[in-house]
Structures are given as C-alpha cells and as structure tokens.
Amino acid sequence: MGATESVRYTVPIRLLVALLVSLGLAALLLLILYATNLSFEVWDRLKQAPVWFIGTYVATLAALAAGGAWLFWRLVFPRHREREEEPPTLPVPRSDQEMDEKIQVAELAGIDVESARQELVELQTRREVGEVYVALFGQVSTGKSSLVRALLPDATPAIDPRGGTTRDVTHYTWTSPAGDRLTLVDLPGMNEPDGSLTTLAREEAQRAHVVIYLVDGDLTRDQHHELQSLLAFGKPVILALNKADLYGTADLAQIRSRLGERVQDRGRIDVLTVSAATTREVVRVLPDGHEETVLRQAPPQVDALITALQRRIDDDLDHLEHLRDASVFVLATRKLGDAVSTHRRDRAESLVKEYSRKAVIGAMAAVAPGTDVLIQGYLGIQLVQKLCEVYEVPAREIDVKTFLDLAGRRVRKALPLFLAIAGNGLKAFPGVGTLTGGLLHAVAYGMIFDSLGRAVAQTLASRGAPRTGPALRIVEETLSGDLEARTRRLAKLALEQIHRGEAKAPGS
C-alpha cells in the first residue's frame, strides 16, 4: 500500500474517533448539568421539609454511601482464603547441653534422632580439629573449583567447562599467608538440573565459619533468595564476583555497584571481584591482518578475597565460633523437627486406619448406622483426642464434641457422595448379594472416618488445633482424589467381618 492510500484510509478513522470523543464529552456535559439541576431542586424542597425528614434523608444517603464504599472495597480487595500457617517449629537451643536434652526426650518418645545427633557429633569433631571452615557456595559453573585451584595450585579438584562437575562435598586444607589453617569446602552447584544436591550444599554452608558466595554476574532471583537465607544465619558472607577478566572496566564497576546495592541493608558484607582462572583469552593480530583467539597463562586475581577472608578471621575468631555453633544448632533443630513431624505423621496414619477399621466393624454391628452416631459417638471423640495427643495439642472433651458436631452437620450433606464412593468400591467384589446394603453403609462409615481423621491430622500439624473450616476443606480435597485403594481396603475389611461373624459394637 502506497503513502497516498495510507493517508486516504487514515483520515476517515481519525474523523470517526474525533466524532466519538466529541459525542462522549457532550453526553458527560449533559449528565453533569442534569445532576446539578436535580441537586438544586432537591435542595429547594429539603429547605421546606421538616427537620426530622432532612435528618432521615441525610442518614439514608450516608448509609448508601458507606454501603457502596464497602462493596467497592470488597470487589477491589477480595478477602483471601485463610492462609495456611507454617507448621509449629521447635525452639532453637543455645548450647550443646540443651540440644542434647531435646534429642534425648525425642528419642525416649520413639523418634529417630540419628540425623540430629550426627550434627552434634560433627560439630564436636570440627571443634577438636580447630580449623576455620570456609564454604564455597554458588550455582553451577560460577568457578568454585577453579577458585580452589587458584588458592591451592597443587589441589586437583575436578574442572569441567560444562559445569556441574562437583557432585559431592570436597574438603581442602589451606594455610593462609598469615599462617592460619583453613579448610576450604567445595560445594555442589545450587542449580543442578535435578536439585538433589541443593540440600547438601545448604547444610554444609551452615556448618562453616565463613561463606564465600561466588557469582559470575548480577544476582538472579534464585541467587538473591539463597544469599538472603545465608545472611539470616548472621555468619560472615563474602560476595565474590568471579570471572572479572571477562568484563570491561566500566561493566565490572557497574555490576559490582549493583551487587553492593542489593546487600547494603544486610549489615557488614564484603563485595569484591576475583578472577580464579589461570588462563586468559587473548586476541592476536596475525601478519596478514587476520585475528585469532589464543589462551595464555596468567596468574589468578584473588588477593582481594584473601585479604577480606583474613580480616574476618582476625576480627574475632571466638565470635566466628559462636556464629558457627548457632547455625549448626538451627540445622540440628530443623532435622529433629523433621523427624518429629515424620513420627507424628506415621502415628496419625496408623490411628486413622485403626479407627476406620473400628468404624466399619461398628457399622456392621449397628442396626441403622448413620453419621450422627459416627460424628457424635464415642469413636469420633476418641480418635480426635488421640490425634491431639500425638501432636501435643490440649483437647478438652467439650471442645472435641463441639468440633465433631459442627463437622457432622457438613458431613451429613456429603453422605450421598460417601455412599456413591462406597458403591464404586463394592463393584470390585461381585456376588455380595443381599449384603450390599449393609456393606454400603459400613464402607461409607469407614470412609467418613478415614477422610475426617486425615483432615484433623493435617490441621493439627499445620495449625495446632482441630479447626472445622480447614479440616472440612481437606475432606473435600481428599474426596476429589483417588480413593479406590482406600475404599477397597475398607470393603474387604467389611466382608471379612461378615465371613468371620466378628461384627462388634463401636469402641470394642
């Protein structure tokens, strides 16, 4: 399309837009005039009305205005669903004795405490060695192993330009120029494809006195998050921009400035540049005018890093020891907390299965089992109380009854759905004949116990109380999942009770 045709089509469009804008402005002007005229008429009439009428009129307008503002606020800022709370965490001890006491108490309760105890053993071992541990932390291919080789020319860490070569934690003993013995800890990269080594690197960083965080450019979102996590432990962190030889002077200064800005509010942290590489790419001009890139040997540029590291050690070694111990206690407490959570989860799962079985047996023995018997009965109260004991949550009987009563009202509405699920499960057992009706209710009875028990356990783990709303949301979520295996298990149990003639009353 030529320029003339373009102008020919553009002019009518502009005229149309101008016409629409003019009409809109005219309509707005008429609306304003109409509203103004109406307001004056209303005002003239109000001046002639009695005082009580004026007061009522103003109050009505105020109420409508307030209601409109509230509605606007709710539409613009809707109320979010109740946020899931973090599971309760154990308090962090401040000494070996406190940590050991917590481990012993957990062990007496049947909890596997080996991983937490090993942290104390490793801590004591490092104290006896008496060396300063420096963790080289960073993502894959940022040059951690190259830095080890730059500081220890005789060391032979695996170097691979493809990145991700370090698959394990490697320790190297290094004596600083000032004569201090240090252990350099080469950690796996943080952005491994499968993420299997991330936890290993984080834990080893917590066990170190000082962390050198290596980057090869400005911080990514993941790097910034990891750096903030390290700084939260309070231990010294040196942020080192590696591969400085690849940047020009202006670019290097700009990146370093940005790194400094990102950590300026986190207290004292060193931001410096290094070049761990022992070779440099050099562009050579040949006699015929062509250029070629060659590699030449060059000394690493790590003096600034060595100086910063030495200054950290010289400032207060006892303080470094204290910070290291504190972060190890955090790590050991987290591992102990994970062990406690696993133990509670397994115990709760066992209780739910046990009481689901009792519920099926009780339903087979009852003349007309129903959800009222289930929710308000002895088994329901006993199950919730035992789950509260597992999670160490105080549970008064009256509170448990209130919770089960509220849950029962909701579960009654879902009874047809439970019966339908039970019916599908019974299809796997052809030939049940006239027993189908009783089996149907028994399996539904067990399914309600199973789903509600799991929901109560989850709310106790995450909220520290058997709260009705969250528990029932979890019940609904479990109903949308694959219940075939659980339903068949309960149906098989009910059939076994019939064949054995062992149906008993609830609570037996």
N, C-alpha and C positions, 0 to 999 in steps of 0.2 A: 504494500500500500504506500503510495507517494505522500509527500508532505501536504499537498493540496487536499487529497481525500481525507487525510487525518484531521485537518482543520475543519473540513466540511461536516464530519461526524461529531467532532468535539463541541462545536458551538451550540447545537441544539441541547446537548446533555447539560452544559453549563446553564443554559437558559431555564431548563426544567428544574435543575437544583435551586437556582435563584428564586423561581416562582414558588416552589415548595417551602423554602425558607421564609419568604415573604408572607405566604398564607399562614404558616405556623406562628410567626410573630403577630400577625393581625388577630389570630384566634386567641393568643395569650393576652393581648391588649384588651380584647373584648371581655375575656374572663375576669381580668383584674377590675375593669370598670363595673361589670355586673356585681362582683363580690363587694366592691366599695359601696355601690348604691344600696345593695341589700343590707350591708352593715349599718349604714346611716338610717335606713328605715327601721331596722330592729332597735337601734339605739333610741330613736324618737319614740317608739312605742314603749320601750322599757322605762323611759322617764315618766310615763304616765301610769305605769303599773305600780301596785303596792310593793312595799319593801320585801315582804316575805316571798313574793313571786320572783323578784330580782335575785334574792339570795338563793332560791331553789334553782333558778336558771343558771346562775354562775357556778353553783356546785355541780350541776349536771355536766356543764361544759368541762369543768376541771376533771371530773371523773372520766369522761370520754377521752380527754387529752391524755390522762395518766394511763388509761387502758390501752390507747393507741401506742403510746411510747413503750409500754411493757411488751405489747405484741411485736412491735418493730425490733426491740432488743432481743426477744426470743428467736425471731426469724433470722436476724443477722448473726447472733451469737447463741446458737442452739446449745442446750445442756448436753454435755457429753456423757456417755455411759460411764459408770463408776470405774475408775482406773484400777487395774489390777495392782495390788500392793506387792512390794518385794517380800519374799519370804523372810521371816524373822532371822536375824543373824546373831551369832554368838558374840559376846563382848570379847575384845582382844586383850589377853593378859599382858602384863608389863615385865614379867620375869620368867625364867625357866621354871621356877617352882610353881607359879600359878598355872603355866601351860601344862606342866606335868600333872598337876592335880586334876585339871579338866579332862585330860586324856584318861587318867585312871578312873574317874567317875563314869566316863562314857564306856570304857572297857568293861566295867562291872555290869553295865546295862546290856551287854552283849553286842556292842557296836564294834565294827572293825576299825581300829585306830592305828593300823600299821603305817599308813601314809603320813599321818600327822606326827607320829613318834619318830619316823625317819628324818623329818625336818630338824627335830631337836638333836638327833644323833649327828647329822651333817653339820649343824651349827657348831656343836662342840668340837668336831674334828677340825673345822676351819679355825676355830679359836686356838687350838693347840698348834696348828701349823704356823700361825702368826703372820701370814702374808695378807697383803691388801688385794682383794679380788676386784678386777676391773672387767665389766661385761661389755663386749662389743655388740651393740644392738642396732638393728636396722632391717630394712627389707632386702629381698634378694638382689644381688648384683650391685650393692652400694659400695663394695670394696672392703668388707670386714677382714676377709682372709688376706687380702693384699696389704692391709694395714699391719696385720701381724707380721707378715714377711718384711715390711719396711722397718718395723721396730726390732725384729729378730731375724736378721738375714740368714741364720743357719736353720731356722724353723722351716718345715716343709708342709704347710697346710695346703689342701687341695685348691688349686686355682683353675677356674674354667670360665672363659668369657661368656658362655651361655647362661651363667648364673645358676644359683640354687645348688651349688656343689656341696656345701656344708650340710650334712644330713644329721649331724649329732653335735653334742656339746664337746668342744675340744679345749683343753687347758694347756697353757704355755707359761713357763716360769721366765720372768724378765726382771733384770736388775736395772733400775733407773740410773741415769747419770749421777744422781746424788747418793746412790748406794742402797736404796730401798728395794726390797724384794717384793715383786708384784706377780700375781697370776692373771694373765690375760685369758679371758674366756670368750672363745669364738662361738657365737650362737647361730643357729639356723636362721635363714631369712624369714621375715614375717609374712610375706605374701606368697608362700608356697601354694601351688595350684590346689592341693587337697586340704591345706590348712592344718595338717596333722602335727606340724612342728611348732605351731604358734604357742600353744600352752607351755611346751618345753622351754622355749626362749623366754617367755614372760616370767616363769618361775625362777629360772637361773638369774635373770636380771634382779629379781627380788632378793636373791641370796648374796648379791655383790655389794661391795662398799661404794663403788662409783660406776656409773653407766656412761659409756660413750655412745651417743646416738648418731649414727652415720646416715647422711643423706647425700644425694648427688644432684640436688636441685631444690626448688622451693617445696614446701611441705604440701603433700596431698591431704585430703580429708582423713584418710586412714592413718597416715603418719602423724597428723596433728592429734588425733584421738589417742594413739599409742603414747605419744610424748606426754600428753596430759596425765595419762594413767601412771607413767613413771614418776612424774613430778609430784604426784599425790602422795607418794611414799616419803617425800621430804629429803631423800638422799641426793647427793650431788649428781648432776647430769651435765655432760658436756655435749653440746650440739655441734657436730663437726661436719662441715660441707666438704665432701671428698671430691676428687677429680677436678680440683681447681684449675689444673693445667688445660682443661678443655674450654675454659671461658676466657673471654677478653677481660681487660681490667675493669671497664665500665659495667659489663654484665655481672661480673663477680661481685663488685661492690653493691650493685642493686639487689642481687639475691641475698647477700649477707644482711643487708639492711632490712629486707622483708622478714628474714628469719628472726632477726632481733626484735622486730615489732610484734611478732606472733607470741613471743615468750617474755615480753617486757613486764607483764603483770604477774609473773610467776616467781618473783624473787630473784635470787642470785643464780644465774645460769650462764656459763661461758658459751659464746657463739664464735666459732673460728673456722678457718679454711685450712684444708690439708690436701696433699696430693700423694697418695700412697703408691702410685705407680712408679716403677723403676725404669720405664721406657717412655719416650715421648715420640709422637708423630711429628716429623719434620718434612716440610715441602722443599724439595731441592730442584733448582732450575738447571736443566742439562745444557750443554754447549749449543745444542741445536734449537734451544728455546722452549722445549717441552718441559713439563713439570712432573715429578714423581714424588710419592709419599714414602718415606723410609722411617724405620724405627731406630732410635738411638738411645743408648743407655744414659740415664740421668739419675741423680740422687733423689730420693723421696723428700718431700717437703712436709715434715712432721714436727718441726721444732716448736711451733706454737702449741701443739697438742701436748707435747712432753712437758712444756713449761706450765700449762694450765693444770695438768694432772699432778705435777709435783707440788704446785701451790695448794691444791686441795688436800694432799696428804700432810703437808707441813702445817696447815692451819690448825687442825685439831684431830689427831688420829683417834683419840678416845671418843670424840663426838661421832666420827665415822663408824666406829664400832657400835655405838648406841643406835644409830640410824639403821645400820645393817640388821642388828638384832630385832629391832622393832618391826621391820618389814618382813623378816622371817617369821615372827610371831603372827603377823597378819596372814601369811601364807599357810602356816600350820593350822591356824584357826579356821581358815576357809576350807582346808582339807578335812578338818574334823567336822565342820558344819555339813559338808557334802556327805560324809559318812553317816552322820546323824539323820540327814534327810533320806538317804537310801534305806537305812534301817527302819525308819518310821514308815516310809512308803511300802516296804515289803511287809511290815507288820500290819499295816492298814489293809493291804490287799488280802492278806490271809484272813483278817477279821471279816471283811466283806464277803469273801467266799464262804466262810463258816456260817455267817448269819443268813446268807442267801439260801444255803442248804437247809438251815433250821426253818426258814420261812416256807420253803417248799414242803417240808415234812409237816409243818403246822397246817398248811393249806389242805394237804391231803387228809388230815385228821378232822378238819373243821367241817361242819355241816354246810355252811354257806359262807365261805371266806370272802372278805371284802377289804377295801382299802382302809376303812375305819379301824378294823381290827389290826391291820398292819401298822398304820401310822401312829395310832394312839396306844397300841398294845405294848406288852412287856418287852418283846423282841426289839421294837424300834427304839425304845428308851435305852435298853441295854447296849445296843450297837453304838448309838451316838455317844453314850457315856464312855464306852471302852475306846472309841476313836479319840475322844477328848483326852483320855489318859495317855494314849500313845503320843499325842502332840503336846502333852503337858499343859492343857488348857483347862482351867477350872470350869466345872459343869454342874450346876445345881439341877436337881430333878425337875423343879418347876420351870426352869428356863428351857430344858430339853423338851418338856411336854409342850410348851408354847411354840417352840420351833417346829416340832413334828405336827402340831395342829395346823399351823399355817401352811406347812408343806403338804399336808393331807388334802387341804381344800384344792390345791392346784393339781395334785396327783390324781384325785378323783376325776377331774376333767380329762385327764390323759389315759384313763383306764381303757377305753376302746382301743387306743393305739397300742397299749401293752398287750391286750388280748389278741390284736392282729399280729403283733410280732411273735407272740407265743404260738399262734396258729401256724405261722410260717415255719417255726421251728419244729412243730409236731409233724409236718409233712415228711420229714426225714425218717419217721417211724411209722410206716404203713401197718394197718391191721390193728390199731389200738381199739377199734370198735366203740362200745358204749362208754368206755372210759374217757373218751375225748373231752367231754365237758368238764369233768373234774381235773383232768390233766391241764386243760387250757387255763383254768383259774390258778392252778398250782404253779405253772410256769410263769404266768403273769405276775403272781405273788412274788416269786423269786426274782423276776426281772426288776420289779419296783425296788426291792431291797438292794439288789446289785447296783442299780443306777443311782439311787439316792445315797447309798453308802459310799460309792466312789466320789460323788459330788461333795458330800460332807467332808471326806478326807482331803479333797483338793482345797476346799475353802479353809479348813483348819490349817493346812500347810501354808497358804498364801496370805490369810487374813487373821489367823489366830483366834477365830470364833466361828461357830456354825451359823453363818448368816443365810437367811432364807433366800433372798433375791439372787445372789451369786450362785448358790447351790442349785436352785431350780434352773438357772441358765445353763449350768453344766449338765444337768439332767437332760435338757432339751438337746444339747450338743451330742451327748452320748447316744441319744435315740437316732440321730442322723448318721451315725457311723455304722460300721459293720458289726452287727450283733449276732450273726449267725452262730459263731462258735459258742458264745456265752449261752444263747438260747438252747442250743442242742445239749450243752452240758447240763443245764437245769432240767430239760425234758428227760434226758437219760436218767438223771437222779430220781425224778418223779416215778418213772417206770420201774426203776429198781425197788423203790419203796413199795409199789403195788405188788410186785412179784414176791418180795420178801415178807409182805404183810407187816411192815415195821412202822407204819404211819403213827406218829405220836402227837401229843398235844404241843402247842407252841411253848418254847422255853425249855423243852426237855433236852 
